[in-house]
Amino acid sequence: MSTVIWVAVIVVAVVAIVAVGYLALQQQRRHRLRDRFGPEYERTLQERDSRRDAEQELRAREQRFSSLDIRTLDAQTREIYTRKWMEVQERFVDAPGFAVTEADHLVTSVMAERGYPTEDFEQRLSDLSVAHGRTLDHYRQAHEISSRAAHKEASTEELRQAMVHYRALFEELLAAPGSEVNGERSARQADLADRDPHHHDPRQPDAAAPETTDGNERAYRRDPQGR
């Protein structure tokens, strides 16, 4: 076999190795994005013209997120916000629409406390998707119901669902370092409550299930931890 043929074989082999390595790297990056963004990966894929555009968008979100001063909350601040959430839940009994609006403001306040910009709702979604992609759709649904509630176009049951959705993100934003599992549990409970209005976590009695007293629907007598 001549030297030229050997060189050609080696070049082809090198090109093949590089191509395989590139594909493997692409797959690794894709899996990392899917793991990090969860359902937001598929949503972004549907909203963009190509997978490449979608993944570029997600990487751009990561880059922006890394420039933000996102911080965790200290124990005292978490306790203050937990009490505020309990107060909002209690107000839901007599003024569900007002309570949902307060819940929206409270979640926004926690975001600001954590260091997230809060001026624009779509930008909030983009920034939150990097670290809270698995609960972000709950926030979207809650915000949509809250917007309709402002025009008195949401039913009491929808308002109850909005509170459950808000709580999913609220608990995750409030969680202490290493407590992400609580946020995942809250997101699962919000999913179940959204599919089955009468479902509630046995570890959180009546936290998501409405009661009926004197003909009026009553709910949220418990705090975010089900106490």
C-alpha positions in Angstrom: 0.0 0.0 0.0 1.5 3.3 -1.1 2.2 6.2 1.3 -0.6 8.3 -0.3 -3.1 5.6 0.5 -1.9 5.3 4.1 -2.2 9.1 4.5 -5.7 9.0 3.0 -6.8 6.2 5.4 -5.3 8.1 8.4 -7.1 11.3 7.4 -10.4 9.6 7.0 -9.9 7.9 10.4 -9.1 11.2 12.0 -12.1 12.9 10.4 -14.4 10.0 11.6 -13.0 10.3 15.1 -13.5 14.0 15.2 -17.1 13.7 13.8 -17.9 11.0 16.4 -16.4 13.2 19.2 -18.4 16.2 17.9 -21.7 14.3 17.9 -21.0 12.9 21.3 -20.3 16.4 22.6 -23.5 17.7 21.0 -25.5 14.9 22.7 -23.9 15.6 26.0 -24.7 19.3 25.8 -28.3 18.4 24.7 -28.8 16.1 27.7 -27.4 18.8 30.0 -29.8 21.3 28.7 -32.7 18.9 29.0 -31.8 18.0 32.6 -31.4 21.7 33.5 -34.5 23.2 31.9 -36.8 20.2 32.2 -40.2 20.9 30.4 -38.8 24.3 29.3 -36.5 22.5 26.9 -39.4 21.0 24.9 -41.4 24.2 25.1 -38.5 26.3 23.7 -38.0 23.7 21.0 -41.7 24.1 19.9 -41.4 27.8 19.9 -38.2 28.0 17.7 -37.7 27.2 14.1 -35.0 24.5 14.8 -33.4 22.6 17.6 -30.2 24.6 17.0 -32.1 27.9 17.5 -33.8 26.6 20.7 -30.6 25.4 22.2 -28.9 28.6 21.4 -31.7 30.4 23.2 -31.3 28.2 26.3 -27.6 28.7 26.4 -28.1 32.5 26.1 -30.5 32.3 29.1 -27.7 30.5 31.0 -25.2 33.2 30.1 -27.6 35.9 31.3 -28.4 34.0 34.4 -24.7 33.7 35.3 -24.4 37.5 35.2 -27.2 38.0 37.8 -26.6 38.2 41.5 -28.9 35.4 42.5 -28.7 34.6 46.2 -30.4 32.4 48.7 -32.5 33.7 51.6 -31.4 33.5 55.2 -33.5 31.7 57.7 -35.1 34.8 59.2 -36.2 36.1 55.8 -37.6 32.7 54.8 -39.6 32.7 58.0 -41.0 36.2 57.3 -42.1 35.2 53.8 -43.6 31.9 55.2 -45.8 33.9 57.6 -46.8 36.2 54.8 -47.9 33.3 52.7 -49.9 31.9 55.6 -51.7 35.2 55.9 -52.5 35.2 52.1 -53.9 31.7 52.4 -56.1 32.7 55.3 -57.5 35.6 53.3 -58.4 33.3 50.4 -61.3 32.0 52.5 -63.2 35.3 52.3 -61.5 37.1 49.4 -60.1 34.5 46.9 -59.5 37.0 44.1 -57.7 39.4 46.3 -55.6 36.6 47.8 -54.5 35.4 44.4 -53.4 38.9 43.5 -51.5 39.1 46.8 -49.9 35.7 46.0 -48.7 37.0 42.7 -47.2 40.0 44.4 -45.6 37.9 47.1 -43.9 35.6 44.6 -42.6 38.6 42.7 -41.3 40.0 46.0 -39.4 36.8 46.8 -37.9 36.8 43.3 -36.7 40.4 43.8 -35.3 39.4 47.2 -33.4 36.6 45.6 -31.9 39.0 43.0 -34.1 38.3 39.9 -35.1 41.3 37.8 -38.9 41.6 37.9 -39.8 44.5 35.6 -40.9 42.3 32.6 -43.0 39.1 33.0 -41.5 37.4 29.9 -38.0 38.2 31.1 -38.9 36.8 34.5 -39.9 33.5 32.9 -36.7 33.4 30.9 -34.5 34.0 34.0 -36.5 31.6 36.2 -36.3 28.8 33.6 -32.6 28.3 34.2 -33.0 27.2 37.8 -36.7 26.6 38.1 -37.7 25.1 34.8 -39.7 22.2 36.3 -42.1 24.6 38.2 -42.2 27.4 35.7 -45.4 26.2 33.9 -47.2 26.4 37.3 -46.1 30.1 37.4 -47.4 30.7 33.9 -50.8 29.1 34.7 -51.1 31.0 38.0 -50.3 34.3 36.4 -52.8 33.7 33.6 -55.5 33.0 36.2 -54.5 36.0 38.2 -54.8 38.3 35.2 -58.3 37.0 34.5 -59.2 37.3 38.2 -58.3 41.0 38.0 -61.3 41.3 35.6 -63.4 39.0 37.7 -63.3 36.3 35.0 -62.0 33.4 37.1 -64.0 30.9 39.0 -63.3 30.1 42.7 -62.0 26.7 41.7 -59.6 28.3 39.2 -58.5 30.7 41.9 -57.8 27.8 44.2 -55.7 26.2 41.5 -53.8 29.4 41.0 -52.9 29.4 44.7 -51.6 25.8 44.3 -49.6 26.8 41.2 -48.1 29.9 42.9 -47.2 27.8 46.0 -45.1 25.4 43.8 -42.8 28.2 42.7 -43.0 30.1 46.0 -41.7 27.1 48.0 -38.9 26.4 45.6 -37.8 30.0 45.6 -37.9 30.0 49.4 -36.2 26.6 49.9 -32.9 26.5 51.9 -29.8 25.3 50.0 -30.1 21.5 49.6 -33.9 21.5 49.9 -34.7 21.4 46.2 -36.6 18.1 46.8 -39.3 20.1 48.6 -39.8 22.2 45.5 -40.1 19.1 43.3 -42.7 17.6 45.7 -44.6 20.9 45.6 -44.5 20.8 41.8 -45.8 17.3 41.7 -48.7 18.2 44.1 -49.6 21.2 41.9 -49.7 18.8 38.9 -52.0 16.4 40.7 -54.2 19.3 41.9 -54.4 20.7 38.4 -55.6 17.3 37.0 -57.8 16.4 40.0 -59.3 19.3 42.0 -60.1 17.1 44.9 -56.6 15.6 45.3 -54.5 16.6 48.3 -51.3 15.4 49.8 -52.0 13.2 52.9 -49.0 14.9 54.5 -50.7 18.3 54.0 -54.2 17.9 55.2 -56.6 20.2 53.4 -53.8 22.3 52.0 -55.2 22.1 48.6 -58.7 20.7 49.1 -61.5 23.2 49.5 -64.0 23.0 52.3 -67.6 24.1 52.1 -69.1 26.1 54.9 -72.4 27.9 54.8 -72.6 27.5 51.0 -69.2 29.2 50.4 -66.1 27.4 49.2 -63.3 27.6 51.8 -59.7 26.6 51.3 -56.1 27.2 52.4 -56.4 27.0 56.2 -52.9 25.5 56.3 -49.5 27.0 55.8 -47.2 26.0 52.9 -45.8 23.1 54.9 -49.3 21.7 55.7 -49.3 22.7 59.4 
